């Protein structure tokens, strides 16, 4: 199994909707096993500028993380299809094991 993590700014949009909502809906249409979007409290990217979305008078774009897990081929096919529509964001893929209790 693979886990994909997609890092974006919360305030990014795709058309008229927030990018994170578009990505979650896209993943749902691709029938992935499951996905979750997380809002970051603080973070920084390649430009090393801290982003603190909850600071008083902060205009920084809050970081977002969207993660999903599925079989290897499903993850790679889904990311390939997503990249044809969305070029922003940073994507990390990791091998994971499913732990059943």
DRENMAR-475280 format. One record per residue (C-alpha): x, y, z; residue in one letter; residue number from 1. Coordinates in steps of 0.05 Angstrom, whole numbers. Layout:
<sites>
+--------+--------+--------+---------+-----+
|     px |     py |     pz | residuo | num |
+--------+--------+--------+---------+-----+
|      X |      Y |      Z |       A | NUM |
...
+--------+--------+--------+---------+-----+
</sites>
This chain:
<sites>
+--------+--------+--------+---------+-----+
|     px |     py |     pz | residuo | num |
+--------+--------+--------+---------+-----+
|      0 |      0 |      0 |       X |   1 |
|     20 |     72 |    -11 |       X |   2 |
|      4 |    135 |     27 |       X |   3 |
|      3 |    201 |    -11 |       X |   4 |
|      9 |    267 |     26 |       X |   5 |
|     -8 |    331 |    -11 |       X |   6 |
|     16 |    396 |     20 |       X |   7 |
|    -20 |    460 |     -3 |       X |   8 |
|    -39 |    529 |     23 |       X |   9 |
|   -110 |    531 |     52 |       X |  10 |
|   -128 |    594 |     14 |       X |  11 |
|   -111 |    565 |    -55 |       X |  12 |
|   -171 |    557 |   -100 |       X |  13 |
|   -190 |    514 |   -160 |       X |  14 |
|   -241 |    553 |   -200 |       X |  15 |
|   -290 |    578 |   -148 |       X |  16 |
|   -278 |    527 |    -93 |       X |  17 |
|   -222 |    517 |    -43 |       X |  18 |
|   -167 |    472 |    -72 |       X |  19 |
|   -170 |    424 |    -13 |       X |  20 |
|   -245 |    414 |    -25 |       X |  21 |
|   -233 |    401 |    -99 |       X |  22 |
|   -178 |    350 |    -83 |       X |  23 |
|   -221 |    313 |    -32 |       X |  24 |
|   -279 |    311 |    -81 |       X |  25 |
|   -232 |    288 |   -136 |       X |  26 |
|   -206 |    232 |    -91 |       X |  27 |
|   -277 |    211 |    -75 |       X |  28 |
|   -294 |    207 |   -149 |       X |  29 |
|   -230 |    166 |   -160 |       X |  30 |
|   -258 |    117 |   -108 |       X |  31 |
|   -196 |    117 |    -64 |       X |  32 |
|   -201 |     78 |      1 |       X |  33 |
|   -203 |    141 |     44 |       X |  34 |
|   -176 |    212 |     50 |       X |  35 |
|   -170 |    265 |    103 |       X |  36 |
|   -153 |    339 |    101 |       X |  37 |
|   -116 |    371 |    160 |       X |  38 |
|   -108 |    445 |    174 |       X |  39 |
|    -38 |    463 |    198 |       X |  40 |
|    -26 |    504 |    260 |       X |  41 |
|     42 |    529 |    238 |       X |  42 |
|     90 |    511 |    182 |       X |  43 |
|    138 |    533 |    129 |       X |  44 |
|    157 |    512 |     59 |       X |  45 |
|    214 |    519 |     11 |       X |  46 |
|    218 |    595 |     22 |       X |  47 |
|    227 |    585 |     97 |       X |  48 |
|    173 |    636 |    116 |       X |  49 |
|    134 |    615 |    177 |       X |  50 |
|     59 |    612 |    168 |       X |  51 |
|     18 |    624 |    230 |       X |  52 |
|    -55 |    626 |    209 |       X |  53 |
|    -81 |    640 |    279 |       X |  54 |
|    -36 |    699 |    295 |       X |  55 |
|    -70 |    766 |    306 |       X |  56 |
|    -75 |    804 |    240 |       X |  57 |
|    -41 |    746 |    203 |       X |  58 |
|    -51 |    745 |    128 |       X |  59 |
|     -8 |    683 |    119 |       X |  60 |
|    -39 |    625 |     81 |       X |  61 |
|    -50 |    568 |    129 |       X |  62 |
|    -17 |    502 |    110 |       X |  63 |
|    -61 |    443 |     93 |       X |  64 |
|    -45 |    369 |     87 |       X |  65 |
|    -89 |    321 |     49 |       X |  66 |
|    -71 |    248 |     58 |       X |  67 |
|    -98 |    184 |     28 |       X |  68 |
|    -79 |    111 |     27 |       X |  69 |
|    -95 |     56 |    -24 |       X |  70 |
|    -62 |      2 |    -65 |       X |  71 |
|      1 |     23 |   -101 |       X |  72 |
|    -28 |     26 |   -171 |       X |  73 |
|    -90 |     63 |   -148 |       X |  74 |
|    -48 |    117 |   -113 |       X |  75 |
|     -2 |    128 |   -172 |       X |  76 |
|    -59 |    128 |   -223 |       X |  77 |
|    -99 |    177 |   -180 |       X |  78 |
|    -39 |    224 |   -171 |       X |  79 |
|    -25 |    222 |   -246 |       X |  80 |
|    -97 |    242 |   -260 |       X |  81 |
|    -96 |    296 |   -206 |       X |  82 |
|    -32 |    326 |   -234 |       X |  83 |
|    -66 |    335 |   -301 |       X |  84 |
|   -115 |    382 |   -267 |       X |  85 |
|    -74 |    413 |   -210 |       X |  86 |
|     -2 |    434 |   -215 |       X |  87 |
|      8 |    468 |   -147 |       X |  88 |
|     24 |    433 |    -82 |       X |  89 |
|     79 |    386 |    -58 |       X |  90 |
|     66 |    311 |    -59 |       X |  91 |
|    102 |    258 |    -19 |       X |  92 |
|     89 |    183 |    -27 |       X |  93 |
|    108 |    131 |     25 |       X |  94 |
|    102 |     56 |     30 |       X |  95 |
|     57 |     36 |     87 |       X |  96 |
|     33 |    -28 |    120 |       X |  97 |
|    -39 |    -39 |    142 |       X |  98 |
|    -43 |    -58 |    215 |       X |  99 |
|   -105 |    -97 |    233 |       X | 100 |
|   -125 |   -104 |    305 |       X | 101 |
+--------+--------+--------+---------+-----+
</sites>
